[in-house]
């Protein structure tokens, strides 16, 4: 049975200082990294080894959709394969539900993959000679679940992804988007707590892709699942993720919400990535408001009582609408019944431009 779980701060996946090094001299390279702190380039030059993932640390909480974004060769797909031990880490520690996966024996690892971690690849790899229902039930079949029980669960999963009327069809009769839905249903049928998604929508047409992005987020949230979603598309990461990790050359450059990354990029690389991203629905009132206490200290006569009001989570688009509908040039931000800040026109313009919070304070 597919169950829903409540969100919490519980950490389900904990990745601590993880490295993955490819090459014949990988053990020597690992030792050199530990003892001498070699860089990725130095490892390649000295040991002829490639660093796929470099000192990666991240945590994924229960109920969270965590996106890992990077260009080709950034290490994102290598990272996700480390998280369920499809490949072995060279250095570092990965725990899933409190269990260090490197210490699991073969049977324990198979059980964790079968019960706790579902995975959907870009190539969904459906079995062509099996029906949609049989494909969705395949993971349960491998676990030894009786046919009647696994088909019931698979039907429920297919209904969740909108394929209840396609159970008797074969993969060749489905569109690319429908095949991806079958892959997701197969993962959901096992009722895992964590779903790993490796660029599942990247080969699809833009309209279908956006539709599946929205469906995936809504479904994942409604079922209370945690997800780690790999993508090379920042807009996709923003659309889906609660938090985003940006990778470059095997290194996690920055982790944060979409708003944090857009308004406070960690370096020029991230700033270049976010330069073309619209801030309208990303930047919130709490980031662009001027604290009311600060405002009143500089302008004691400033009256907030007649201002239009909104919540700290109102985005720039909502703030623009409120400002245009009012004859006042500011909006009051209210939390727990009290005015906590004011968004001025200057602050609003800085928010549209995605200026850092430190600059916004002077607005």
N, C-alpha and C positions, 0 to 999 in steps of 0.2 A: 504494500500500500504506500502511495506517495503521501508523505506527511509534511506539515509545515512546522517551522521552528521559529522561536522568538529571537529577535536581534539582541545582542548583548555585547559587552566588551571582551568576551572570551576570545583568546587567540587560538585559532585552529591550525594555522600554518605559521611556523617561525623559522626563518632562514637567517642564519648568523654567520657572517664573514665567509661566504661560500665561494670557492674557486672551482673552475673546471678547465683543465689544461689538456690539450690534445697533442700527442706526439710520442715518439719512441722513448724520449728522455724525460717524460713527464714527472716521474718520481724525483729525479734530480732537480728539476725546475721547481717543484713544490718545496723542496728543502731549501733551495736558494731564495725563494720568495719568503719563506718563514724566517730565515736567518739574516737575509740581506735586504729584504724589501724591494726586490726587483720590479720594474715596471713591465707592462705588456710588451713594449718594444724591446726591452733588454732581454726578456725571456726568449723572444723570437731570435734575436741576434746570437745569444749565448748558447741556447739549447735547441734551437730550431723547433720550438714548440709554440703552438697557438693557444693563447688565452681566450677561451670562449666566454667565461664569466669571471669577473675580477672582484673579489672581496664584496660580494652582494649580501646585503642584509635587508630584510623586509618582514612585516607581520601582516597577516590577513585575519580579520576578526569574523566571528560568526555573523552571518547575514550581510556581509560586505561584498560588493563587486569591486574587485581590485584589478585595474588595467595596467598592463606592462606595455609601453609604447616605445618603439625604436625603429630605425631604418634597417634594411637588410644588412645582416652581419653584425648587428648591435649586441647579440647574445640573448635576445628575448626568448626564442624558441628553445635554445639550450637550457635556459633557466627553468622553463616550465617542465622540461623533461627531467630535470634534477629533482623537482618537487615531488614526483611520484616514483623516482628512482628508475626511470627508463634508462638513464645513464647514471654512472656513479660519480659523486663529487670527488674532486682531487683533494680538497681541503675545506674545513668548515663543518657546520652542523645544521641539519634540517630536521625539525620535529613536526609531526602531524598529529594533532590531538594529544600532544604530550609525549608521543613516542618518537624516538630518534630513528628515522627510517633506515639509516645505514646499519643499524644493529638488528634489524628484523631478518629472520631466516626466510628462505624461499616461500614456505607455506604461509608465514605471517604476512609477508609482503603481498602475496596473491590475495589474501583475505582482506587486507587494507584496501587494495585497488578495487576489489569486488564490492566492498561494503561502504567504504568511506569516500573514495575518490572516483568520479566519473570524468571521462575525457572525450572531447570532440575535436577532431582535427579538421584542417582545411579540406583535405580529401577524406570524405566521410566514410569511405570504404565499406559500403553496404554489400551484402552478399547477393549477387545478381540472381541466383536461382532460388532465393527465398522471398516470400511475400513481405510487405511492409510490416505486418504484424509479427512475423517470424524474425525479422531483423530487429525490431524493437524489443523482442523478448530474448534475443540471443544471449545477452549477458547473464540473464537469470537462468537460461538453459545451462550455461557453463557452470553456474553455481549449483546445479542439480535441483532447481525448483521444479516441481511437477508441472506438466503441461497446462492443465486447467488453471492453476494459480498464476503461472507466469504470463499466460495469455490475457488473463483478467487484468493484471497489473500493466501489461504492455498496452492494452486497449485504453486504460485510464491515462497513461502517458501520452498516447497518440491523440486522445481527445484534448489534452492540455495544449498540444501544439497545433491543433486545428486539422488533424488528419483522421478523424473518426470514420469518415466515409471512404477511406483509401486503404483499409487494412488488408484487402485481398489483392491489391495491385502489386506489381513488381517494380524494382528500382528504375528500370529502363522506361517505365511509363510515367515517371515523375519528373518535374522540372528540377533545376539545380537547387532552388530555394526549398522545395518540398523534400528533397533528399537531405538537406541540412536539418530540416525539422525532424526527420526520422532519426538522424544521428543524435539530436538532442533528446528525443523521446527515449532512445536506447539508453542514454546516460541517466535520464530521470527515472526510468523504470527500476533501476537498481537502488533508487532512493539514497543517493550519496549525500553527505553533508557538504562536500566540496566538488565543484565542477571546474575542470580545467578546459579552457577553450583556446585553441591555437589557430588564430586567424580564420575562423570558420566561415566568415561571410565575404572574404576578400575577393573571391572569384565571381561574385554575383553582381548583377546589374544594380546601379545606384538606388533605384526606387525600391526594389526588392530588399536590398541590403538595409536601407533605413527602416523598412517595415519589420524585418527580422531583429534589428537592433532594439527597437521599441518593444517588440514581443518578448525578446529574451530578458530585457530588464524587468518588465512587468511580471513575467512568469517566475523569474528567479526570486524577486522580492516577495511575491505572493506565497511562494513555497518556503520562504525563509532559508534558502540555500546561500552558501558562500561561493563565490566564483572568482577565478583568476583568468582574465581575458587578455590574450596576446593580440596586438594589432600594430600595424605600421602607420595607422591613420589617427592623427591627434583628434580630429573631429569625432571619429568613432569612439575613441577613449573618453572624450568629454561627454558624449551622448549617453554612454553606458555606465561609466565608472563612478563610484563614490570617491575613490582615490586613484591616483595615477602615478606610476613610476616611469620615469623617462630614462632609457638606456642609451649609452654610446660606447662603442668599443669594449663591450663586456662590463662596463661600469654603470651602476645606477647613479645617475647624475642628480636626480631630484625626485622626491616623493611628496605628494600633497594633493589637496582637492584641486579641481579644475580652476577654481577661483584663485587659489594660492599660487598655482603655477603660472597662470596668465598675468596676475598682478605683481607677483614677486618671483620672476624667473631666477634660478640659481646662478646662471652664467650666460654668456653670449650665445652658446649653443641652444639653450632652452629659449632664450629671448627670440632667436631667429625662428624657431619652431612656432611660437605663439604669435608672431608679428601679424599674421593675417587672420587671426581668429577674432570673431565678433565678441565684444564684451557685453552686449545688450542683455543676454540671459545668463551670464556667468557671474558678473560682479554684483554683489548684494549691498543693501543699504547699510549694514553694519560695517562694511569696509570703506564706504565713502562718506559716512556721516561725521559731523563734528560733535564731540560730546557736549551735551547741553550745559554742563557745569563750566566747561572751558569757554563756551560761547557767552554765557552770562557774565563771566568774570571780565571779558573784554567789552561786552555790550550789555550793561546792566538793564537797559530799558527794552531789550529785545523781548518781544511778546510771542510765545510759542502757542498760545491758546487758540489763535485763529488759523493756524496752519493746517493744511490737509495732513492726515495721519496715515501711517503705514507700519508694517512690521519690519524687524531687522532683516528678515529673509526676502523682502521685496527686491526684485532685480532692477537693473537700470531701465529696462523697458517699462516696467510698472511706474517707476519714479518719473520718467519722462511723461507718461500719460497723466499722472497726478498733477505735475507741474503745469502742463498745457491746459488742464481743466480748471485750474485755480487762477485767481488774480494775484496770488502771493508768489514770491520768488524763492520759496524754500518749502521743504516737507519735513514734518516732525516724525521721528521714529519712536514708536511706543513699544515697550516691553513690560509685561505684567502690570498694565494699566498706567504706567508712568512714562513720561517723555524722557528718553535716554540720549537722544541726539537729534541733530538737524542736518538735513542734506541741502546744501546751498546749490545755486546754479553752477558756481565754480567747482564745487565738489562733484557735481553730476558730470560736468565736462571732463574732469580728470578721470572719473570712473569709466566713461566712454573710451577714453584713451588708454585705460588700463594702467594708470600710474600706481606706483607702490604706495602702501599704506602710510609710510612716513611722509610722503609728499602730500597725501590727501589731508593729513592732519592740519596743514596750513591753509586748506581751502576755506 
